[in-house]
Amino acid sequence: MIAAEIRKHIPDFVMDCKIDPVKQSIADSWPNKMDDSCARNEWGWHPKYDLAMTTQDMLKVINAKYKSGLI
């Protein structure tokens, strides 16, 4: 999902990864979705960033820091 979102800004982006079986087994034990309904209802909490906004901000910061001209 992350690579696909980055490709919206950098079409030729390629992400390669080497999966560590131990770390992957830990990640596989995590829930697929977090339930933040109590925080939303009781505290009025709402996330400021979704994947699209996180990606845009990340690329903006990388561009500024490294003057890379990625986007």
Secondary structure as GFF3:
##gff-version 3
##sequence-region A 1 71
A	DSSP	alpha_helix	2	7	.	.	.	ID=ss1
A	DSSP	alpha_helix	21	28	.	.	.	ID=ss2
A	DSSP	alpha_helix	37	43	.	.	.	ID=ss3
A	DSSP	alpha_helix	51	66	.	.	.	ID=ss4
###
